[in-house]
């Protein structure tokens, strides 16, 4: 799923989607969801994020740092989930990404991300969902 290395240029945000191993809706459990969400929401490179029951949408400020950031995040959160009693695998292998083009509005992408729980029928309004945020 990866783009060529030159596609990840400094200064371009990237929308990353990570899926839970075997698409299990494990983040319905607040004991697991809250600390995992806090890690991504508190990260300095996070522009927007939404932790759904079985996947994560994450808008990262600079695509040049994306690869290492995602690897570190997956490793750390997998370890954290194990300490909370989750099995050995948390995330599916790899992830999906989309480097925003010059003509794409970062605010629109952030709005798309935080409205995932509404489109998924989980909550009537995005503000009602505890595991979403944006900094715009």
N, C-alpha and C positions, 0 to 999 in steps of 0.2 A: 504494500500500500504506500510505500514511501516515494516521494518525489525525488528527482535528482538533487544532490547536495547543494547545488547552486541556486535552487529554488527557495532556500531558506535564507533570505537576505536580511541583514540588519535593518530595523526600522519598519518592518511589515508585521502586523499582528497575524496570528494564526488561530483558527478554530480547531480544536482537537476534541475528538470523541473517543473515550475509552469505554469498552464494554466489559461487564463483569464476566468472569469465567462461567461458561455454560449458560449465560444469560439468566442466571438466578437473580430474583429480585431481593437480594440480601439487604439492600439499603432501606427496606421497609422497617427494619429493626433500628430504632433511634440510637440504641447503645452503640451500634457500629457506624451508622450514618453520621451522627453528630461529630465525632472526632475526625473522620475522613474529610467531611465537608470543611471543617475548620482549617485543616491543613491547606487545602486549595484556596479557600476564601481569604485566608490571611497572607497568602504569598504575594510578594511585592510585584510580580509579573502578571498577576491576575487582573484582567479587565472585567470579566464576567464569568460566572460559572453556575451550573445547575446540576446537582447530584440527584439523578432519578433513581428509582428502585433498582434498575439493572444496568445503568450506564452513567457516565459523567460527560457533560459538555463543559469545555473550558476554553475561554478566549484569552490567549496569552499575548502580552504586549509586543514581544519582539521574537519573530520566528528564528532569528539566529541562535537563540538560547533554548529553543523548543526541545530538541532531541535529548539533550542531557537533563533538562528539567523534567521531562516526562519519564525518563528512565529512573531518575532519582525518586520522583513522586511514587511511581509504581512500586519500587523496591521498598521505600519507607512505609507506605500504606499497607503493603502486604504484610510486613513485619508487625505493624501496629494491629492489624486485623487478627493476626495469630495470637497476639497477647490478649485479645478480647474473646478468644475461643473459636475463631473462624479457622477453617481448614488451610492447607498449604497454598492453595491458589486463590487469588482474589481477582485478578484481571485476565482477560483473554490476551493471547500473544498479539503484539503489535497494537496499532491504533489507527484511526482515520484522522486525516488532517486536511485543512484547506487554508492556504495562505491567502489572506485578503488582497485583492487587487486594488490598485489606486482608485478605481471608480466605485469601490464598495464602501458603504458607510459603516464604520465601526459601531455606531449607535444602533443601527438596524440589526446588525448581527447580535449585539448584546441583548436587544429586545427579543429577538428570536430565541436566544438561549434561555432567558428567564421565563419565557412563556411556554416552555416545554411541558410543565405540569398541567397547564390549562388545556393544551392540545391533547394531552394524554388522559384527560378526564379525572385527574387526581384532585384538583382544586378549581373553584370557579374563577378565581383571580390570582395572578402571579404572586401578589403580595401575601397571599395566604399560605404559600409554600415556604417552609423554614429553611430549605437547603438551596437557595438561589440568591444571587446578588450581582450587582454590577457597580462599577465605579465611574459612571458617566453622568 
